[in-house]
């Protein structure tokens, strides 16, 4: 964060200094909400959570080097006391970003947000100093914390924005007003909470509505291949740039093909030229993510060749998202267990099928270890059934459905599509899946592990890796 005095922060947040002997003391370290992350000169923001109250850690934070605490009540150490810590943190982020004049890039979508954000970050970092959302910290707390990591040297600030209802993205764009807004897709993630794809589109479109007009530099980057996203061009005063495989896309891909390992390769076209890209990521769905990143980089002035080179060198920054690791015994584990929705589940299965092509030459098998997809509401049965059917259509060797009711729906879909029982099985929990796989896996097998975050299915992937000791990244 840019250095600010405690007096300045109190003024920005409308707070009252408590137990502060010298208001001119400056915050020179990061703003954190975990006392274990405090560095010298930090500002510790104390949030009262469901199980832990950050105010109880205020003394520890100051003892560890924090210059002060942003708190809702006096805590016995230097503090700026505010009416609402979350709103105060947002106000501080808006003030800092406003002073910097950094190009703010915001992105949203039903699937692929974090992977695309990681691609954008790596491409732009090759161009100029860039700060981006770590992991999936894309809510009312994570977004300002990310923005406050920006400094005077920061040229690009890339912010992922999530939404669980109408008005959420509107609120986030008010904290850090973007100049460039990217909408990836409108799918069925959280459809049970939104009530339908049209409502999801309405919520995601709040991003393009918040952009400045074209005359003021606003740019909406929209997916030409998603009709609900393409239609958002009518909701913004910003200039529209389309990406995708459609013929009229400004940034598009041709000659899309897959390497034997399941990594996509394509020719990138922008208004200024073309270049060859081979991604280090796995799965054809990353072509769209890469095009989105390329479109943002093009808007920010990078050449096509610079973009193609940066995309080809970009890897996975966030954990448990198509993390591909080959064990010493030749078994490949694909840990995509961070989250799941119908779109990302289908993409992961297609990636597994592509990766399994090479494995089957050597007699290897493909395993899909799948758990429930949450927040689908009335669509849950149909969506789980469809995923089970797709596993069979893609000729996945073994489907292991983990969990209760939703697992039975996955297995039923596979059975009805043509699995006669040997190719699919339901197990009760992660440990049962681990036990089954440890007894059945053999060299050359490829194992995909995926479910909604609440299921915690990453335990399966981690157990399969730790069981073998030494591993080699693929």
C-alpha positions in Angstrom: 0.0 0.0 0.0 1.1 3.6 -0.5 2.3 5.0 2.8 -0.4 6.9 4.7 -0.4 8.3 8.2 -2.8 7.1 10.8 -4.4 10.6 10.8 -5.0 10.3 7.0 -6.5 6.8 7.4 -8.8 8.0 10.2 -10.0 10.9 7.9 -10.6 8.6 4.9 -12.5 6.0 7.0 -14.3 8.4 9.3 -12.7 6.7 12.2 -11.6 7.9 15.7 -8.0 7.4 16.9 -7.7 5.5 20.1 -4.5 4.9 22.1 -2.5 6.5 19.3 0.4 8.6 20.7 1.5 9.9 17.3 -1.1 10.2 14.5 1.7 11.0 12.1 2.9 7.4 12.2 2.6 5.9 8.7 1.4 2.6 7.6 4.2 1.2 5.4 3.4 -2.5 5.4 0.4 -4.5 4.0 -3.1 -4.3 5.3 -4.0 -7.8 6.7 -6.9 -9.5 8.4 -4.8 -12.4 9.8 -2.5 -11.5 12.7 -0.1 -14.2 11.5 0.5 -12.2 8.3 1.5 -9.0 10.0 4.7 -7.4 8.9 6.5 -4.3 10.3 4.3 -1.2 9.6 1.1 -3.2 8.8 -2.5 -2.2 9.4 -4.4 -5.0 11.0 -8.1 -5.0 10.2 -10.1 -6.7 12.9 -13.1 -8.6 11.7 -15.6 -10.3 14.0 -16.3 -13.6 12.3 -18.7 -16.5 13.1 -16.0 -18.4 15.0 -13.1 -16.0 15.5 -13.1 -12.3 16.5 -10.1 -10.4 15.1 -10.3 -7.9 18.0 -9.0 -10.6 20.3 -5.8 -10.7 18.3 -5.2 -7.0 18.2 -2.5 -7.0 20.9 -0.7 -9.9 19.2 -0.8 -8.0 15.8 0.8 -4.9 17.3 3.4 -7.0 19.1 4.2 -8.6 15.8 4.9 -5.2 14.2 1.5 -3.7 13.2 1.5 0.1 13.5 -2.2 0.1 14.3 -5.5 -1.8 14.2 -8.6 -0.9 12.2 -11.3 -1.9 14.7 -15.0 -1.6 15.6 -14.1 -0.9 19.3 -11.1 0.2 21.4 -8.7 -2.7 21.8 -6.1 -1.4 24.2 -3.5 -0.8 21.5 -3.2 1.9 18.8 -6.4 1.7 16.8 -8.6 3.6 14.4 -12.2 2.8 15.6 -14.8 2.8 12.9 -18.5 2.1 12.7 -18.1 -0.7 10.2 -14.7 -2.3 9.5 -15.7 -3.8 6.2 -17.0 -0.4 4.9 -14.0 1.4 6.2 -11.7 -1.1 4.5 -13.6 -0.4 1.2 -13.3 3.3 1.7 -9.6 3.1 2.2 -9.2 0.9 -1.0 -11.2 3.4 -3.0 -9.1 6.3 -1.8 -5.8 4.6 -2.5 -6.8 3.4 -6.0 -8.0 6.9 -6.7 -4.7 8.5 -5.8 -2.7 6.0 -7.8 -4.4 6.4 -11.2 -3.7 2.7 -11.9 -5.4 1.0 -14.8 -8.1 -1.2 -13.0 -9.1 -4.3 -14.8 -12.2 -6.1 -13.3 -13.5 -9.5 -14.4 -16.4 -11.7 -13.6 -18.2 -14.8 -15.0 -19.8 -18.0 -13.9 -16.8 -20.2 -14.6 -13.1 -19.7 -15.2 -12.7 -16.4 -13.3 -9.7 -17.4 -11.3 -7.9 -19.2 -14.1 -8.4 -16.2 -16.4 -7.4 -13.7 -13.8 -4.1 -15.7 -13.3 -3.5 -15.6 -17.1 -4.2 -11.9 -17.3 -1.9 -11.2 -14.4 1.0 -13.2 -15.9 0.6 -11.6 -19.3 0.4 -8.0 -18.0 3.2 -8.6 -15.5 5.4 -9.2 -18.5 4.5 -5.7 -19.7 4.5 -3.6 -16.5 4.2 -4.0 -12.7 0.9 -5.7 -11.9 -1.1 -6.5 -8.8 -3.8 -9.1 -8.9 -6.3 -11.0 -6.7 -4.7 -13.9 -4.9 -6.6 -17.1 -5.3 -10.4 -16.4 -5.2 -10.5 -13.5 -2.8 -13.1 -11.8 -4.9 -15.6 -10.5 -2.3 -16.3 -7.4 -0.2 -13.2 -8.1 1.9 -10.8 -9.8 -0.5 -11.2 -7.2 -3.2 -10.1 -4.1 -1.1 -7.3 -6.1 0.5 -6.0 -6.8 -3.0 -6.4 -3.2 -4.1 -4.5 -2.0 -1.0 -1.5 -4.0 -2.2 -1.0 -1.6 -5.1 1.8 1.0 -4.8 3.1 3.9 -6.8 4.9 1.5 -9.2 1.7 -0.5 -10.0 0.6 0.0 -13.6 -2.2 -2.6 -13.7 -4.6 -3.8 -11.0 -6.4 -7.0 -11.9 -9.5 -7.7 -9.7 -11.7 -10.7 -9.8 -15.3 -10.0 -8.8 -17.7 -12.7 -7.6 -21.4 -12.3 -7.0 -24.1 -14.3 -5.1 -26.9 -11.9 -5.9 -28.1 -8.7 -7.6 -26.1 -5.7 -6.5 -23.0 -7.4 -5.4 -20.8 -6.5 -8.4 -22.3 -3.0 -8.4 -21.0 -2.6 -4.8 -17.6 -4.0 -5.7 -17.1 -1.7 -8.7 -17.9 1.2 -6.3 -14.9 0.3 -4.2 -12.5 0.1 -7.1 -14.0 1.6 -10.2 -12.6 -0.3 -13.2 -11.7 1.2 -16.6 -11.7 -2.2 -18.3 -14.4 -4.7 -17.5 -14.3 -8.4 -18.7 -17.3 -10.7 -18.6 -16.4 -14.3 -19.4 -19.6 -16.2 -19.5 -23.1 -16.7 -17.9 -23.5 -20.2 -16.7 -25.4 -22.1 -14.0 -23.1 -21.6 -11.0 -25.2 -20.5 -8.0 -28.3 -20.8 -10.2 -30.2 -22.0 -7.1 -29.5 -18.6 -5.4 -30.1 -16.4 -8.5 -33.2 -18.2 -9.8 -32.1 -18.4 -13.5 -29.5 -17.6 -16.1 -31.2 -14.3 -17.0 -30.8 -13.2 -13.4 -27.2 -14.3 -13.4 -26.7 -12.2 -16.6 -28.3 -9.2 -14.9 -25.9 -9.5 -12.0 -22.7 -10.0 -14.1 -23.7 -7.1 -16.4 -23.4 -4.7 -13.5 -19.7 -4.7 -14.3 -20.1 -3.2 -17.8 -22.7 -0.7 -16.5 -20.1 0.6 -14.1 -17.5 1.4 -16.8 -16.7 4.9 -17.9 -17.9 6.0 -21.3 -15.7 5.3 -24.4 -14.7 8.9 -24.6 -13.2 8.5 -21.0 -11.3 5.3 -21.8 -13.9 2.7 -20.7 -13.6 -0.7 -22.4 -16.0 -3.7 -22.1 -14.3 -7.0 -23.0 -17.1 -9.5 -23.8 -17.3 -13.1 -24.9 -18.6 -13.2 -28.5 -19.4 -16.9 -28.1 -21.9 -16.4 -25.2 -25.1 -14.8 -26.4 -26.0 -13.5 -22.9 -22.6 -11.9 -22.6 -22.5 -10.5 -26.1 -25.9 -8.8 -25.4 -24.3 -6.8 -22.6 -22.8 -4.4 -25.2 -26.2 -2.7 -25.0 -25.8 -2.1 -21.3 -22.6 -0.1 -21.4 -21.3 3.3 -22.6 -17.8 1.9 -22.9 -16.2 0.7 -26.1 -16.8 -3.0 -26.7 -14.1 -5.5 -27.6 -15.2 -9.1 -28.4 -13.2 -12.2 -27.9 -13.9 -15.8 -28.9 -13.9 -18.1 -31.8 -16.7 -16.3 -33.6 -15.7 -14.8 -37.0 -16.5 -11.3 -35.9 -14.5 -11.4 -32.6 -11.8 -8.8 -32.4 -9.6 -11.2 -30.6 -10.1 -14.8 -31.7 -8.5 -18.2 -32.1 -8.2 -20.4 -35.2 -6.7 -23.8 -35.8 -7.4 -24.9 -32.2 -5.8 -28.3 -31.5 -4.7 -30.3 -28.5 -1.2 -31.6 -27.7 -0.9 -35.3 -26.8 -0.8 -34.3 -23.2 -4.1 -32.4 -23.4 -2.8 -28.8 -23.7 -4.4 -26.5 -26.2 -2.6 -24.9 -29.0 -4.0 -22.3 -31.4 -3.3 -19.3 -33.6 -4.1 -16.0 -31.9 -5.5 -13.2 -34.0 -5.8 -9.6 -32.8 -6.5 -6.3 -34.8 -2.7 -5.9 -34.9 -1.5 -9.3 -36.0 -1.3 -13.0 -35.2 0.8 -15.3 -33.2 1.1 -19.0 -32.2 0.1 -20.0 -28.7 0.6 -23.4 -26.9 -0.7 -23.2 -23.3 0.9 -24.9 -20.4 -2.6 -25.4 -19.0 -4.8 -28.5 -19.5 -8.1 -28.5 -21.3 -9.6 -26.9 -24.4 -11.8 -24.6 -22.2 -8.6 -22.6 -21.5 -8.7 -21.3 -25.1 -11.5 -19.0 -24.2 -9.8 -17.9 -21.0 -6.6 -17.2 -22.9 -8.5 -15.2 -25.5 -10.0 -13.1 -22.7 -6.6 -12.4 -21.3 -5.3 -11.6 -24.8 -8.1 -9.1 -25.4 -7.3 -7.3 -22.1 -3.6 -7.2 -22.9 -4.4 -5.9 -26.4 -6.5 -3.1 -25.0 -3.6 -2.2 -22.7 -1.2 -1.9 -25.6 0.7 -5.1 -25.8 1.7 -6.4 -29.2 0.3 -9.7 -30.5 3.6 -11.4 -30.3 4.2 -10.2 -26.7 0.8 -11.6 -25.8 1.4 -14.9 -27.5 4.7 -15.4 -25.8 3.4 -14.5 -22.4 0.4 -16.8 -22.7 2.6 -19.7 -23.8 4.7 -19.2 -20.7 1.9 -18.8 -18.2 1.1 -21.4 -15.6 -1.3 -22.1 -12.8 -1.0 -19.6 -9.9 -3.9 -20.7 -7.8 -4.0 -24.1 -6.1 -6.3 -27.0 -6.9 -7.3 -25.8 -10.3 -6.3 -28.4 -12.9 -3.0 -29.0 -11.0 -1.4 -31.9 -12.9 1.2 -33.9 -11.2 2.8 -37.2 -12.3 3.7 -39.6 -9.5 7.0 -41.5 -9.5 5.1 -44.6 -10.4 3.6 -43.1 -13.6 0.1 -42.3 -12.2 -1.1 -38.8 -13.0 -3.2 -36.8 -10.5 -5.3 -33.9 -11.7 -6.4 -31.9 -8.7 -9.2 -29.6 -9.8 -11.0 -29.8 -6.5 -11.2 -26.1 -5.6 -14.8 -25.7 -6.9 -17.2 -27.1 -9.4 -20.3 -26.1 -11.4 -21.9 -27.8 -14.4 -19.8 -25.8 -16.9 -16.4 -26.4 -15.1 -17.3 -30.0 -14.5 -17.9 -30.7 -18.2 -14.7 -28.8 -19.1 -12.7 -30.9 -16.6 -14.1 -34.2 -18.0 -13.2 -33.2 -21.5 -9.7 -32.3 -20.4 -9.4 -35.7 -18.7 -10.5 -37.5 -21.9 -7.9 -35.6 -23.9 -5.2 -36.4 -21.4 -6.2 -40.0 -21.3 -5.6 -40.4 -25.0 -1.9 -40.7 -24.6 -2.3 -42.8 -21.4 -4.4 -45.4 -23.1 -1.6 -46.1 -25.7 0.3 -47.5 -22.7 -2.7 -49.3 -21.2 -3.6 -46.5 -18.7 -7.1 -45.7 -17.6 -8.9 -42.5 -16.9 -10.6 -42.0 -13.5 -13.2 -39.3 -12.7 -13.5 -38.9 -9.0 -16.4 -36.5 -8.7 -18.4 -35.0 -5.8 -21.5 -32.9 -5.5 -22.0 -29.5 -7.2 -23.6 -27.1 -4.7 -26.1 -24.3 -5.0 -27.9 -25.7 -8.1 -31.4 -25.6 -6.6 -34.1 -27.4 -8.5 -31.6 -28.1 -11.4 -29.3 -30.2 -9.2 -30.7 -33.7 -10.1 -30.7 -32.9 -13.9 -27.2 -31.4 -13.8 -25.6 -34.2 -11.8 -27.3 -36.8 -14.1 -26.0 -34.9 -17.2 -22.4 -35.0 -15.8 -22.6 -38.8 -15.2 -23.9 -39.3 -18.7 -21.1 -37.1 -20.2 -18.4 -39.2 -18.4 -19.7 -42.3 -20.3 -19.9 -40.4 -23.6 -16.3 -39.3 -23.2 -15.3 -42.9 -22.6 -13.9 -42.2 -19.1 -12.8 -45.6 -17.8 -13.9 -45.3 -14.2 -16.4 -42.9 -12.5 -16.1 -42.7 -8.7 -19.0 -40.7 -7.3 -18.3 -39.4 -3.8 -21.0 -38.4 -1.3 -24.7 -38.9 -0.7 -27.7 -38.0 -2.8 -25.8 -36.1 -5.5 -23.3 -39.0 -5.9 -26.2 -41.4 -6.6 -27.5 -39.0 -9.3 -24.0 -38.9 -10.9 -23.9 -42.7 -10.9 -27.5 -43.0 -12.2 -26.7 -40.8 -15.1 -23.7 -42.9 -16.0 -25.8 -46.1 -15.7 -28.6 -44.8 -17.9 -26.1 -43.7 -20.5 -24.6 -47.1 -20.8 -22.4 -47.9 -17.8 -23.2 -51.4 -16.7 -21.9 -51.1 -13.2 -18.3 -51.9 -13.6 -17.4 -48.5 -14.9 -19.1 -46.5 -12.1 -19.3 -46.8 -8.4 -20.7 -44.7 -5.5 -18.5 -44.3 -2.3 -19.6 -42.7 0.9 -16.8 -40.2 1.5 -13.3 -39.0 0.6 -11.6 -41.7 2.7 -13.5 -44.4 0.9 -12.4 -43.0 -2.4 -8.8 -42.9 -1.3 -9.0 -46.5 -0.2 -10.5 -47.6 -3.5 -8.0 -45.7 -5.6 -5.0 -46.9 -3.6 -6.0 -50.5 -4.2 -6.9 -50.0 -7.9 -4.5 -47.5 -9.5 -1.7 -48.7 -11.8 1.0 -47.0 -13.8 -0.3 -44.9 -16.7 -3.7 -44.1 -15.1 -4.9 -40.5 -15.0 -7.1 -39.4 -12.1 -9.3 -36.3 -12.1 -10.6 -35.1 -8.7 -13.4 -32.4 -8.7 -16.3 -31.2 -6.6 -17.7 -28.1 -5.0 -15.4 -26.4 -2.5 -17.6 -27.3 0.5 -17.0 -31.0 -0.2 -13.2 -30.8 0.5 -12.4 -33.4 -2.1 -8.9 -32.1 -2.5 -8.1 -34.5 0.3 -8.3 -37.4 -2.2 -5.7 -35.8 -4.5 -3.4 -34.8 -1.7 -3.6 -38.3 -0.2 -2.8 -40.0 -3.5 0.2 -37.7 -3.9 1.6 -38.0 -0.4 1.3 -41.7 -0.4 3.9 -42.0 -3.1 6.5 -39.6 -1.6 8.6 -38.1 -4.4 6.7 -36.8 -7.3 7.7 -35.0 -10.5 5.6 -32.1 -11.9 4.4 -32.8 -15.4 
